Amino acid sequence: MSAAPDSTALADAPAVLETLSAALTVARTQGDPRDLIAALPRARGLLGSLPPAFGPVLDGIEQRLQSAALFGEESCSFSLGDLHDAMATWIDRARVRLGLARP
């Protein structure tokens, strides 16, 4: 059984997801994941309103983003583009689950 959704988190969800989307755009265009990493703690505030699977997925994305920031994409065993795609999918699915899907 999951925790009851936090009404404050739900009210902030559109702004949080827009911040994540903007940070993702910066990461894609500039190749620097630091803004995206900095935005992730706010995304964690939404986890109580999302299915439990969203937490481990976000954790995995965050760990790989941090590795990319520390070591550079060349020394990572994953594609930064694929990681950006995974973050975009997480954001899109969170929007759907929270009833904020764009038309």
Residue pairs with C-beta under 8 A, 6 or more apart in sequence:
2 48
2 51
2 52
3 48
4 48
5 48
5 49
6 45
6 48
6 49
9 45
9 46
9 48
9 49
10 49
10 98
12 42
12 45
13 46
13 49
13 94
13 98
13 100
14 100
16 42
16 43
16 45
16 46
17 43
17 46
17 91
17 94
17 95
17 98
17 100
19 39
19 42
20 36
20 39
20 40
20 42
20 43
20 87
20 91
21 88
21 91
23 35
23 36
23 38
23 39
24 36
24 84
24 87
24 88
24 91
26 32
26 35
26 36
27 33
27 35
27 36
27 84
27 87
28 81
28 84
31 73
31 80
32 69
33 65
33 68
33 69
33 80
34 69
36 65
36 87
37 62
37 65
37 66
37 69
40 58
40 61
40 62
40 65
43 58
43 94
44 58
46 54
46 94
46 98
47 54
47 55
47 58
49 97
49 98
50 94
50 97
50 98
51 97
54 90
54 93
54 94
54 97
57 86
57 90
58 90
61 83
61 86
61 87
61 90
64 76
64 78
64 83
65 83
65 87
67 76
68 76
68 80
68 83
73 79
73 80
92 101
94 100
95 101
95 102
